[in-house]
Amino acid sequence: NKRSIILVTLFIVSLMAAVVAMGIVALKRNGISQSSEAEDGKVLSREYTLNQILARISDSEALQTKGSPQYLAREWLIFADNLQLTPGANMTYTRISQRYALAVFYFSTGGEKSWRSNNWMWGEECEGLLAWEGISCTEDGHVRSLAFDNQGLSGTIPSEISEMHRLENLVLKNHPELKGSIPKNIGKLRILGQLGLYNNSLSGTIPYNLYDATRLNYINLENNQIGGRLALRVMNLKRLHKLILSNNMLTGTLSMQHLAGTQLKYLALS
């Protein structure tokens, strides 16, 4: 009898141990599953939020067209960018939109194929001596200047450049393969002081809303294929010192009376 009792006791203890062990394994598995699901949720949430931000900047068709500069910039920002920016309290819309705009500019102007040299698409764009070539920044990390001279730019200037709201100088010169038109929304760069897009192959017309950038003091569009007329709204540019539009396809006449309200000191039209 004692032996039977001992055997039954041992059986019950073994059974309870097995049940406990199975419970622990189940809990661990459930914990891992929940952790994995939570991690997947964070990834999906980040991707969703970034897509929502980019949809406010670029045309939805461009974002979805494989191979377009916008599509390539989106894929890079979400999946390949080593910074892995995540929208939140410490990562503002402006910070994300600036980095995305730079990426679109890179892919739109032949960064992968025709630029002579560059250190773009890795690390912080505004990190001191390691800052991306061709740009300079404010102390708080906003792009202040974008300048390339004979660096092999090709393709077109994307409209997303207008997302760099603190841009003061935009100079892209001596790039015969840089074509297309000046972005129509360039006037959104409200503190732009210098616009130098000369010795390229730009066409189209001078955007009407360029004259909304009322801090412009220097405009040089010389040696392109830009047509149309110079709008009378040029008189809105009260700080304008130099206006150089020679060797283009502009038509019409311009009365000096229309420039009387500016501070113009140098004018070249022929």
C-alpha positions in Angstrom: 0.0 0.0 0.0 2.8 2.4 0.9 4.5 1.6 -2.3 1.3 2.3 -4.3 0.8 5.6 -2.5 4.4 6.6 -3.3 3.9 5.7 -6.9 0.7 7.7 -7.2 2.3 10.7 -5.5 5.2 10.6 -7.8 2.8 10.4 -10.8 0.8 13.3 -9.6 4.0 15.4 -9.0 5.3 14.5 -12.4 2.0 15.4 -14.1 1.9 18.8 -12.3 5.5 19.5 -13.3 4.7 18.7 -16.9 1.6 21.0 -16.8 3.7 23.8 -15.3 6.4 23.3 -17.9 3.9 23.4 -20.7 2.4 26.6 -19.3 5.8 28.2 -19.1 6.6 27.3 -22.7 3.2 28.6 -23.8 3.7 31.9 -21.9 7.1 32.3 -23.4 5.8 31.6 -26.9 2.9 34.0 -26.4 5.3 36.6 -25.0 7.6 36.3 -28.1 4.6 36.4 -30.3 3.2 39.5 -28.6 6.7 41.1 -28.8 7.0 40.3 -32.4 3.5 41.6 -33.2 4.3 44.8 -31.3 7.5 45.3 -33.2 5.7 44.6 -36.5 3.1 47.2 -35.4 5.7 49.8 -34.8 7.3 49.2 -38.3 3.9 49.4 -40.0 2.9 52.5 -38.0 6.2 54.3 -39.0 5.8 53.4 -42.6 2.1 54.5 -42.6 2.9 57.8 -41.0 5.8 58.5 -43.3 3.6 57.7 -46.3 1.0 60.2 -45.0 3.6 62.9 -44.7 5.0 62.3 -48.2 1.5 62.3 -49.7 1.3 65.9 -48.6 4.4 66.8 -50.5 4.4 64.8 -53.7 1.8 63.8 -56.3 0.4 60.4 -55.4 1.0 59.0 -58.9 4.6 60.0 -58.8 5.0 58.3 -55.4 3.6 55.1 -56.7 5.4 55.0 -60.1 8.3 52.7 -59.8 11.6 54.3 -60.9 10.3 57.9 -60.4 12.5 60.2 -58.3 9.7 60.4 -55.7 9.3 56.6 -55.6 13.0 56.1 -55.2 13.2 58.8 -52.5 10.3 57.3 -50.6 11.8 53.8 -50.7 15.1 55.1 -49.5 13.7 57.2 -46.7 11.5 54.3 -45.3 13.7 51.3 -45.9 17.3 52.2 -46.7 18.1 55.5 -44.9 20.6 54.7 -42.1 19.0 57.3 -39.9 15.6 55.6 -40.0 13.7 58.8 -39.1 10.5 58.1 -37.2 7.8 60.8 -36.9 7.2 61.8 -33.3 7.7 64.5 -30.7 11.4 64.8 -31.5 11.2 64.3 -35.2 9.2 67.1 -36.9 7.5 67.3 -40.2 10.0 69.9 -41.4 13.0 67.6 -40.6 11.4 64.7 -42.5 10.2 66.8 -45.5 13.7 68.4 -45.9 15.5 65.0 -46.0 12.9 63.6 -48.4 13.2 66.7 -50.6 16.9 66.3 -50.8 16.5 62.7 -51.8 14.1 63.6 -54.5 16.6 66.2 -55.8 19.3 63.6 -55.8 17.4 61.1 -57.8 15.8 63.7 -60.1 19.2 65.3 -61.1 21.1 62.1 -61.8 22.8 61.7 -58.4 23.3 57.9 -58.9 24.4 58.2 -62.5 25.9 61.5 -63.6 27.1 63.5 -60.6 30.9 63.8 -60.7 31.2 63.2 -56.9 29.1 63.2 -53.9 28.7 61.9 -50.3 24.9 62.1 -50.3 22.4 59.6 -48.9 24.4 58.6 -45.8 24.5 60.2 -42.4 23.3 63.6 -41.4 22.9 66.1 -44.3 24.0 68.9 -42.1 26.7 67.3 -39.9 29.6 69.8 -40.0 32.5 68.7 -42.2 30.6 65.5 -43.0 27.7 67.5 -44.4 26.5 66.5 -47.9 28.5 68.2 -50.7 26.8 71.2 -52.2 24.8 72.3 -49.2 25.3 74.5 -46.2 23.1 74.6 -43.2 21.9 76.8 -40.3 23.0 75.9 -36.8 19.7 74.2 -36.1 20.0 71.9 -39.1 18.0 73.5 -41.9 19.5 73.7 -45.4 20.4 77.3 -46.1 22.2 76.9 -49.4 22.2 74.4 -52.3 24.9 75.1 -54.8 26.4 73.0 -57.6 28.8 74.2 -60.3 29.7 71.9 -63.2 29.1 68.8 -61.1 27.3 66.7 -63.7 23.7 67.4 -62.8 21.2 66.0 -65.3 17.5 65.5 -65.5 15.2 68.1 -64.0 14.8 70.3 -60.9 11.9 68.7 -58.8 9.1 70.7 -57.3 9.9 69.1 -53.9 12.8 71.6 -53.6 10.2 74.1 -52.3 10.0 72.0 -49.1 13.4 73.5 -48.0 11.7 76.5 -46.4 14.9 78.0 -45.0 16.7 78.0 -48.3 18.4 81.3 -49.0 20.6 80.5 -52.0 19.8 78.2 -54.9 22.7 78.1 -57.4 22.8 75.3 -60.1 25.1 76.4 -62.9 27.0 75.0 -65.8 25.0 71.8 -66.3 24.1 71.4 -70.0 22.1 68.2 -69.2 19.9 69.9 -66.6 16.6 70.4 -68.5 12.9 70.9 -67.9 11.4 74.0 -66.4 11.8 75.9 -63.2 9.4 74.5 -60.6 6.1 76.4 -60.6 6.0 76.5 -56.8 9.5 77.9 -56.3 7.9 81.0 -54.9 7.2 79.0 -51.7 10.8 79.6 -50.9 9.9 82.9 -49.2 13.3 83.8 -47.8 15.2 82.9 -51.0 17.7 85.7 -51.7 19.8 84.4 -54.6 18.5 82.3 -57.6 21.3 81.3 -60.0 20.2 78.8 -62.7 22.5 79.8 -65.5 24.4 78.0 -68.3 22.0 75.0 -68.2 19.3 73.8 -70.7 16.2 74.9 -68.9 13.1 75.7 -70.9 9.5 76.6 -70.1 8.7 80.1 -68.7 9.6 82.0 -65.6 7.0 80.8 -62.9 4.5 83.4 -62.1 4.8 82.8 -58.3 8.5 83.3 -58.4 7.7 86.9 -57.5 6.2 85.7 -54.2 9.8 85.2 -53.0 10.1 88.9 -52.2 13.5 88.6 -50.6 15.2 87.9 -53.9 18.0 90.3 -54.6 19.8 88.3 -57.3 18.3 86.4 -60.3 20.5 84.9 -63.0 18.8 82.7 -65.6 21.3 83.4 -68.4 22.1 81.0 -71.2 19.0 78.7 -71.1 16.0 78.2 -73.4 13.4 80.0 -71.2 10.6 81.7 -73.1 7.5 83.8 -72.5 7.3 87.2 -71.0 8.7 88.7 -67.8 5.6 89.3 -65.7 5.0 92.8 -64.4 5.0 91.3 -60.9 8.7 91.6 -61.0 8.1 95.0 -59.4 7.2 93.1 -56.2 10.9 92.3 -55.7 11.8 95.4 -53.8 15.2 94.1 -52.9 16.3 93.1 -56.4 19.8 94.3 -57.3 20.7 92.1 -60.3 18.4 90.6 -63.0 20.3 88.6 -65.7 18.1 86.9 -68.3 20.2 87.2 -71.4 20.5 84.5 -74.1 17.1 83.0 -73.6 13.9 83.1 -75.7 12.0 85.7 -73.9 9.6 87.9 -75.8 7.8 91.3 -75.2 9.1 94.5 -73.7 9.9 95.7 -70.2 9.5 99.3 -69.2 12.0 100.6 -66.7 9.0 102.1 -64.9 8.1 98.5 -63.9 11.4 98.2 -62.1 11.3 101.6 -60.5 10.2 100.1 -57.1 13.2 97.8 -57.0 16.8 98.4 -56.1 18.0 97.2 -59.5 21.6 98.1 -60.3 22.3 95.6 -63.1 20.0 94.4 -65.9 20.8 92.1 -68.8 18.1 91.0 -71.1 19.6 90.7 -74.6 
